[in-house]
Amino acid sequence: MDITTSTDIMIISGNSHLELANLVARRLGVKPARCAVSYTTNRETSVQISDSVRGKDIYIIQTGSKDVNNNIMELLIMAYACKTSSAKSIVGVIPYLPYSKQCKMRKRGSIVSKLLAKMLCSSGLTHVITMDLHQKEIQGFFECPVDNLRASPFLLQYIQECIPDYRNAVIVARNPGSAKKATSYAERLRLGIAVIHGEQKESDSDMVDGRNSPPPSTSRSRTMDVGVGVPQHPAKEKPPINVVGDVGGRIAIMVDDMVDDVASFVAAAEVLKERGAYKIYVLATHGLLSSDAPRLIESSPIDEVVVTNTIPHEIQKMQCHKIKTVDISILLSESIRRIS
């Protein structure tokens, strides 16, 4: 079916990333629907869809940007407005799913991404398209189908076409947790891998989750007597920061799913520089680049930070010339075309 001749497709966009929505609509040959998302004087979100959505397939393009809570409310209200106006199907195109980092239980906390998934499904979404979820298991929180697209082919293409002498590169995992992603890149590019261990910043696995491991047994008996009370949980002590693997005289390419607080990336880059890496790249799908990230990148040993346009970061690019963008609108438009 030629999507350009179909009149049952409607693209609706919130305020989070109008540029991406226009790129996707242009690639599909569909004009974006007239939808006004505004705020009242007391900051309530108001949505007014001017075109009829009855019996149509609606695609709402909304990502998680800096104003994340307003982005979520806009998406929920737009989806509910389409649901109550008898839309045939409502697909949420959410390139960066907000709250995806809060997908594990913490002590006296909650799994916020599960709550968000329930809210999105209750608002009327019948399908979700997203990219590079922080954990793939988040798909299980939704009561509707979830397409978790990958940006890695675009980033791999960038490495092959835009990094001179990439054959002399080594893929670096910023911490042991991201070694799996780094291994995937290294195998596709036929390159070596290095892992940074002993990072100063606390990783997700070190955060208190309310569970305690039993202390190692020192007795030869098969049953250990713990005495009175619950034994104290010994505190972790991280070793000094160290690089496992050879990066001397090589190009170091760090890969991750998102770049938000860049302090850990800068610390890793400084260690790689000390170990002899002559060029350092950071590749990630989602470039949140919060607070003073552009300034830190500008003054760091990092040569380039390459992110996709799942999140708008034009202001950050003006502040730092090292930030480069890869356009992934063709992937989103192709996924919409295939669903339709």
C-alpha positions in Angstrom: 0.0 0.0 0.0 1.3 3.4 -0.9 1.0 5.5 2.2 1.0 8.7 0.3 -2.4 7.8 -1.2 -3.9 6.8 2.1 -6.2 9.3 3.8 -6.5 7.3 7.0 -3.1 8.3 8.4 -2.8 11.3 10.7 0.4 12.7 12.3 -0.2 14.7 15.5 2.7 16.3 17.4 3.0 17.8 20.8 5.4 20.6 21.7 8.4 18.3 22.6 10.0 17.9 19.2 8.2 19.7 16.3 11.2 19.4 14.0 11.3 15.6 14.2 7.5 15.4 13.7 7.8 17.5 10.5 10.7 15.4 9.2 8.7 12.2 9.7 5.6 13.6 8.1 7.6 14.9 5.2 9.1 11.5 4.6 5.7 9.9 4.7 4.2 12.4 2.4 1.5 13.3 5.0 0.6 16.7 6.2 0.6 17.0 10.1 -2.9 17.5 11.5 -3.9 20.8 13.0 -3.5 20.3 16.7 -3.0 23.2 19.2 -1.4 22.3 22.5 -1.4 25.2 24.9 -1.3 26.1 28.6 -3.9 28.0 30.7 -3.0 30.7 33.2 -2.7 28.1 36.0 -0.4 25.9 33.8 -3.1 23.3 32.9 -2.5 21.6 29.5 -5.2 22.2 26.9 -5.4 20.3 23.6 -7.5 21.2 20.6 -7.5 19.0 17.5 -9.0 20.9 14.5 -9.2 18.0 12.1 -11.6 15.0 12.3 -9.9 11.8 13.7 -13.0 9.5 13.4 -12.0 6.1 12.0 -8.4 7.1 11.3 -5.0 5.7 12.4 -3.4 8.4 14.6 0.3 8.6 15.2 1.2 11.0 18.1 4.9 12.0 17.9 6.1 13.1 21.4 9.4 12.5 23.0 10.8 13.1 26.5 12.7 16.4 26.5 13.8 18.8 29.3 10.2 19.6 30.3 9.4 16.0 30.8 6.3 16.1 33.0 4.5 18.5 30.6 5.5 16.3 27.7 3.8 13.3 29.4 0.6 15.3 30.1 0.5 16.5 26.5 0.8 13.0 25.2 -1.9 11.6 27.6 -4.4 14.4 26.8 -3.8 14.1 23.0 -4.3 10.3 23.2 -7.4 10.6 25.3 -8.8 13.3 23.0 -8.3 11.0 20.0 -9.8 8.0 21.9 -13.0 10.0 22.8 -13.3 11.2 19.2 -13.6 7.6 17.9 -10.1 7.2 16.3 -9.5 3.7 14.8 -6.1 3.3 16.4 -3.7 5.5 18.4 0.0 4.8 18.1 2.4 6.7 20.4 5.7 7.4 18.7 7.9 8.1 21.7 11.6 8.1 20.6 12.9 8.6 24.1 10.6 7.1 26.7 10.6 9.3 29.9 11.3 7.7 33.3 12.9 4.7 31.6 15.8 4.8 34.1 13.4 4.3 37.0 12.6 0.7 36.0 13.9 -1.1 39.0 12.7 -1.3 42.6 14.6 0.7 45.1 14.2 0.7 48.9 10.8 2.3 49.7 10.6 3.6 46.1 8.5 2.5 43.1 8.9 1.4 39.5 7.9 4.6 37.9 8.2 3.4 34.3 5.5 0.7 35.1 3.2 3.5 36.3 3.8 5.5 33.1 3.1 2.5 31.0 -0.3 2.0 32.7 -1.2 5.7 32.3 -0.3 5.6 28.6 -2.4 2.5 27.9 -5.3 3.8 29.9 -5.2 7.1 27.9 -6.0 5.2 24.7 -2.7 4.2 23.1 -3.0 0.9 21.2 0.6 0.7 20.1 3.9 2.3 21.1 7.0 2.9 19.0 10.1 3.8 20.9 13.9 3.6 20.6 16.7 2.0 22.6 14.9 1.5 25.9 17.2 1.8 29.0 16.1 -1.8 29.7 14.4 -4.0 27.2 12.2 -5.5 29.9 10.3 -2.2 30.1 8.3 -3.6 27.1 6.6 -6.0 29.5 5.1 -3.1 31.5 2.8 -2.2 28.6 -0.5 -3.8 27.9 -0.2 -3.0 24.2 2.5 -3.9 21.6 5.8 -2.0 21.9 8.3 -1.7 19.0 11.7 -1.0 20.5 13.7 0.3 17.5 17.5 0.4 17.4 19.6 3.3 16.5 22.9 1.3 16.3 22.8 0.9 12.5 23.0 4.7 12.1 25.8 5.0 14.7 27.7 2.2 13.1 27.4 3.9 9.8 28.7 7.1 11.3 31.7 5.3 12.7 32.5 3.7 9.3 31.9 6.9 7.2 32.9 9.8 9.5 35.7 8.5 11.7 39.0 8.5 9.8 41.0 5.3 10.3 38.3 3.7 12.4 40.0 0.3 11.9 42.5 1.5 14.5 39.7 2.1 17.1 38.7 0.2 20.2 35.2 0.2 21.5 35.1 1.2 25.2 32.5 0.3 27.8 32.3 3.2 30.3 31.5 0.7 33.1 31.0 -3.1 33.3 27.2 -2.6 32.9 27.6 -1.3 29.4 30.0 -4.0 28.3 27.2 -5.9 26.5 26.4 -3.0 24.2 30.1 -2.3 23.6 30.6 -6.0 22.7 27.7 -5.8 20.2 29.3 -2.8 18.4 32.8 -4.4 18.5 31.6 -7.6 16.9 29.8 -5.7 14.1 32.8 -3.5 13.4 35.4 -6.4 13.9 37.2 -4.3 16.5 38.6 -4.9 20.0 36.9 -3.9 23.3 38.1 -2.2 26.5 36.2 -1.9 29.8 36.7 0.9 32.4 36.4 -0.5 36.0 36.4 1.3 39.3 34.4 4.3 38.1 34.0 7.0 40.8 30.3 7.6 40.2 27.9 5.2 41.8 26.3 2.9 39.3 22.7 1.7 39.3 23.7 -1.7 40.7 25.3 -0.1 43.8 22.2 1.8 44.9 20.4 0.5 47.9 17.5 -1.7 46.9 16.6 -3.0 50.4 18.2 -6.4 50.0 21.3 -7.6 51.9 23.6 -10.4 50.9 24.8 -12.8 53.6 28.4 -12.5 54.6 30.9 -15.1 53.3 31.1 -18.2 55.5 34.3 -18.5 57.6 33.3 -21.7 59.4 33.9 -25.2 58.0 30.5 -26.3 59.2 27.8 -26.7 56.5 25.4 -24.6 58.7 26.6 -21.2 59.8 25.6 -19.8 63.2 24.9 -16.1 62.8 24.6 -15.5 66.5 22.1 -12.9 67.7 20.4 -10.5 65.2 20.9 -9.9 61.5 24.6 -9.6 60.4 25.7 -6.2 59.1 26.1 -5.8 55.4 29.7 -4.8 54.6 30.0 -1.6 52.5 31.4 -1.8 49.0 34.8 -0.3 48.3 35.4 0.4 44.6 39.0 -0.2 43.3 40.9 2.7 41.8 39.7 3.5 38.2 41.4 1.2 35.7 41.1 0.3 32.0 40.9 -3.4 31.2 42.2 -3.6 27.6 44.8 -1.8 25.5 43.9 1.7 24.2 47.5 3.1 23.7 47.8 4.8 20.2 44.2 3.9 19.4 40.9 5.7 18.8 38.6 5.2 21.8 34.9 5.0 21.0 32.6 5.0 24.1 29.1 3.7 23.5 26.0 4.1 25.7 22.2 4.4 25.4 22.1 8.0 26.7 24.3 10.9 27.6 22.8 13.0 30.4 25.2 13.9 33.2 28.5 13.9 31.4 30.8 14.0 34.4 31.4 10.2 34.3 32.1 10.4 30.5 34.6 13.2 31.1 36.3 11.2 33.9 36.5 8.2 31.7 37.9 10.3 28.8 40.7 11.6 31.0 41.7 8.1 32.0 41.7 7.0 28.4 43.8 10.0 27.5 46.3 9.0 30.2 46.4 5.5 28.8 47.5 6.8 25.4 44.2 7.1 23.4 44.8 9.8 20.8 41.2 10.4 19.9 38.1 9.9 22.0 34.5 9.7 20.7 31.2 9.3 22.6 28.3 7.7 20.8 24.8 7.5 22.3 21.2 7.3 21.1 19.6 9.9 23.4 21.4 13.2 24.0 19.8 14.7 27.1 22.9 16.8 27.9 21.4 18.3 31.0 22.6 21.4 32.9 26.2 22.4 32.1 27.0 19.3 30.0 28.0 21.4 26.9 30.5 23.4 28.9 32.0 20.2 30.4 32.3 18.5 27.0 33.9 21.6 25.5 36.7 21.7 28.1 37.2 17.9 28.2 39.5 15.6 26.2 36.5 14.2 24.3 36.8 15.0 20.6 33.2 14.4 19.5 29.8 13.5 21.1 27.5 11.9 18.5 23.8 11.6 19.4 20.6 11.0 17.4 17.8 13.5 17.1 15.4 11.6 19.4 15.6 14.6 21.8 16.0 18.2 20.6 19.5 19.6 21.5 19.9 22.6 19.2 20.8 24.9 22.1 23.4 22.5 23.4 25.0 22.4 19.9 25.3 26.1 19.8 27.1 26.0 23.2 29.5 23.2 22.2 30.9 22.5 18.7 31.8 18.9 19.6 28.2 17.7 19.6 27.1 16.1 16.3 23.7 14.8 15.3 22.5 11.7 13.4 19.0 11.9 11.9 16.9 8.9 12.6 13.5 10.2 11.2 13.7 7.7 8.3 13.6 4.8 10.8 10.5 6.2 12.5 8.7 6.9 9.2 9.6 3.4 7.9 8.2 1.8 11.1 4.9 3.9 10.7 4.7 2.9 7.0 5.1 -0.8 7.8 2.5 -0.7 10.6 0.0 0.9 8.2 
